[in-house]
């Protein structure tokens, strides 16, 4: 990797990656891979294999479509939109599943004591409740509450209006609050 590449801002890295600089693109992947994987993992109900596949597909698509990105600063939003859409497409293709097996929980908890400590009954209940939300509600809730995206950005990511996003998040919050009452 070129010395000093890590100090470049995102817009410069995107511009260099668009010019087919693999080192610049690799650095962008490293900056975003954990966030994109985490979004996919939560969107796909903890199915780590599917989340890995969708995250990888997102970055492959990004490499192929980099020349289409007009504003370098929009790269992160574009990645989130691409990953969200790929997750929703995968979920729409699946048949609804009954209760998910607890073995589908992320396996890396044993390697991260802080995350393992947070894996209590309340967290398991929240995880189950999230899985039961309709995918569009889950996407909006995760993008807002976990990834800190604005209502407008979420609307752009999922292809709807900010008002619809607010409604989806409100319904998701109400359902989650109901499920989490025993842990208040």
Backbone torsions as a table, in degrees:
resi	resn	phi	psi	omega
1	UNK	NA	143.4	-177.8
2	UNK	-67.1	135.8	178.3
3	UNK	-61.9	136.7	178.2
4	UNK	86.6	-7.8	-179.4
5	UNK	-62.4	-36.5	-178.0
6	UNK	-65.5	-20.9	-179.5
7	UNK	-83.3	-10.9	-177.5
8	UNK	-70.1	146.6	177.3
9	UNK	-74.8	166.7	-174.3
10	UNK	-61.3	-42.8	-178.3
11	UNK	-60.4	-39.5	178.8
12	UNK	-68.0	-42.1	177.7
13	UNK	-62.2	-41.5	179.2
14	UNK	-63.4	-44.0	179.1
15	UNK	-61.0	-42.9	179.3
16	UNK	-68.4	-39.2	177.9
17	UNK	-65.6	-37.1	178.6
18	UNK	-63.5	-29.7	175.4
19	UNK	-83.7	12.8	175.5
20	UNK	70.3	39.6	173.2
21	UNK	-89.3	105.4	-176.2
22	UNK	-63.9	-31.9	179.8
23	UNK	-66.4	-39.0	178.3
24	UNK	-66.3	-42.3	179.4
25	UNK	-66.4	-39.9	178.2
26	UNK	-58.6	-40.4	179.3
27	UNK	-67.0	-38.3	175.7
28	UNK	-62.5	-42.2	178.5
29	UNK	-60.9	-45.8	179.7
30	UNK	-61.3	-36.8	-180.0
31	UNK	-68.6	-32.1	-173.4
32	UNK	-108.9	-14.9	-169.4
33	UNK	-60.2	-39.9	-178.5
34	UNK	-67.6	-42.8	-179.9
35	UNK	-65.6	-42.3	-179.6
36	UNK	-68.4	-43.0	178.1
37	UNK	-61.1	-44.0	-179.4
38	UNK	-62.0	-43.5	176.6
39	UNK	-59.4	-48.4	-179.7
40	UNK	-61.8	-42.7	-179.5
41	UNK	-58.9	-45.3	-179.3
42	UNK	-72.5	-37.0	178.2
43	UNK	-65.1	-35.5	-174.4
44	UNK	-98.5	27.8	172.3
45	UNK	59.5	35.6	175.4
46	UNK	80.2	10.3	179.0
47	UNK	-79.8	95.2	-171.8
48	UNK	-64.0	-37.4	178.9
49	UNK	-63.1	-46.1	177.9
50	UNK	-64.5	-40.2	-179.8
51	UNK	-63.4	-41.7	177.7
52	UNK	-62.2	-44.0	-179.6
53	UNK	-62.4	-46.8	-177.9
54	UNK	-67.1	-40.7	177.9
55	UNK	-61.6	-44.3	179.1
56	UNK	-63.3	-44.5	177.3
57	UNK	-59.1	-37.1	179.2
58	UNK	-61.3	-44.9	-179.0
59	UNK	-72.8	-33.0	175.0
60	UNK	-64.4	-44.9	177.1
61	UNK	-61.0	-41.2	179.1
62	UNK	-59.8	-45.6	-179.6
63	UNK	-61.1	-44.3	-178.6
64	UNK	-67.0	-36.1	-172.4
65	UNK	-102.8	6.5	178.7
66	UNK	-51.1	-41.0	-179.6
67	UNK	-61.1	-20.5	-179.9
68	UNK	-80.9	-17.4	-178.1
69	UNK	-75.8	115.2	-175.8
70	UNK	-83.4	-35.1	-176.7
71	UNK	-114.5	112.7	-176.9
72	UNK	-56.7	-33.6	-177.6
73	UNK	-69.2	-14.7	-178.0
74	UNK	-90.2	4.7	-175.7
75	UNK	-57.9	-48.3	-178.5
76	UNK	-60.5	-45.4	177.7
77	UNK	-62.2	-40.2	179.7
78	UNK	-62.6	-41.3	178.0
79	UNK	-62.5	-46.4	179.0
80	UNK	-59.8	-43.9	-179.5
81	UNK	-63.0	-44.7	-179.5
82	UNK	-62.1	-47.5	179.9
83	UNK	-63.4	-43.6	179.7
84	UNK	-60.7	-46.8	-179.6
85	UNK	-63.7	-39.9	178.6
86	UNK	-65.4	-39.3	177.4
87	UNK	-64.9	-46.2	-180.0
88	UNK	-62.7	-38.9	177.5
89	UNK	-62.7	-45.1	179.0
90	UNK	-62.8	-43.7	179.9
91	UNK	-65.2	-37.5	179.4
92	UNK	-68.7	-27.3	178.7
93	UNK	-76.7	-24.7	-177.2
94	UNK	-79.3	153.5	169.5
95	UNK	-80.5	148.5	176.6
96	UNK	-58.1	142.2	-179.7
97	UNK	-107.1	154.7	173.9
98	UNK	-80.6	-160.1	-178.1
99	UNK	-49.6	134.2	178.4
100	UNK	-81.5	145.7	179.5
101	UNK	-69.4	136.6	178.8
102	UNK	-63.5	-20.4	178.3
103	UNK	-67.9	-13.5	-179.9
104	UNK	-81.7	0.4	177.5
105	UNK	-66.5	152.0	-179.5
106	UNK	-55.3	135.7	-176.0
107	UNK	-84.1	-12.6	-175.0
108	UNK	-83.5	7.2	-179.7
109	UNK	-64.0	-33.3	-178.6
110	UNK	-67.1	-23.1	-178.8
111	UNK	-89.2	-5.9	-177.4
112	UNK	-130.7	94.4	-175.2
113	UNK	-58.0	-35.4	179.9
114	UNK	-64.0	-43.1	178.8
115	UNK	-70.2	-37.4	-179.3
116	UNK	-63.3	-39.4	179.1
117	UNK	-63.6	-31.6	-179.8
118	UNK	-80.4	-5.2	-177.1
119	UNK	-85.9	62.2	-178.4
120	UNK	-92.1	-179.8	177.4
121	UNK	-60.2	-36.5	178.9
122	UNK	-65.2	-41.0	179.0
123	UNK	-67.0	-36.6	177.4
124	UNK	-66.1	-39.4	177.9
125	UNK	-64.7	-41.7	177.9
126	UNK	-63.0	-42.5	179.3
127	UNK	-60.7	-44.6	178.3
128	UNK	-63.9	-42.1	179.8
129	UNK	-63.5	-40.2	177.8
130	UNK	-62.1	-40.7	179.4
131	UNK	-62.0	-30.1	-177.5
132	UNK	-82.3	-15.4	178.1
133	UNK	-67.3	144.8	173.3
134	UNK	-59.0	142.8	-176.4
135	UNK	-49.7	-42.3	178.8
136	UNK	-63.4	-37.6	177.0
137	UNK	-67.3	-44.3	-179.7
138	UNK	-60.7	-44.0	179.8
139	UNK	-59.5	-48.5	-178.7
140	UNK	-63.2	-44.8	-178.6
141	UNK	-62.3	-46.9	-179.0
142	UNK	-63.7	-43.9	-179.2
143	UNK	-64.0	-33.2	-179.9
144	UNK	-83.2	-54.9	-170.8
145	UNK	-80.1	-32.6	-176.8
146	UNK	-98.5	-40.2	-175.1
147	UNK	-103.4	-1.8	171.7
148	UNK	65.9	27.6	-179.5
149	UNK	-80.2	151.4	179.4
150	UNK	-76.3	163.1	178.4
151	UNK	-60.3	-42.0	-179.9
152	UNK	-64.2	-43.5	179.9
153	UNK	-64.4	-41.7	177.9
154	UNK	-62.3	-43.3	178.5
155	UNK	-57.9	-44.0	178.3
156	UNK	-65.1	-39.0	-178.4
157	UNK	-66.4	-40.7	-175.8
158	UNK	-101.1	0.9	174.8
159	UNK	74.3	45.7	178.2
160	UNK	-144.5	-165.5	-178.9
161	UNK	-99.9	158.6	175.4
162	UNK	-59.4	-33.6	178.1
163	UNK	-63.7	-43.9	177.7
164	UNK	-64.4	-38.2	178.0
165	UNK	-62.2	-47.2	178.8
166	UNK	-57.7	-41.5	178.5
167	UNK	-63.9	-44.5	179.2
168	UNK	-63.2	-42.6	-179.8
169	UNK	-67.1	-39.9	178.8
170	UNK	-62.2	-44.5	178.6
171	UNK	-64.8	-41.7	178.7
172	UNK	-62.9	-44.2	179.2
173	UNK	-62.1	-41.2	-179.6
174	UNK	-63.6	-44.7	179.6
175	UNK	-65.1	-42.8	-179.7
176	UNK	-67.3	-38.5	178.9
177	UNK	-62.7	-39.5	179.4
178	UNK	-63.0	-45.8	-179.3
179	UNK	-66.1	-34.6	-174.0
180	UNK	-89.2	1.5	179.6
181	UNK	-50.9	-44.1	-178.9
182	UNK	-61.3	-19.2	-176.4
183	UNK	-103.0	13.2	178.8
184	UNK	-78.6	NA	NA
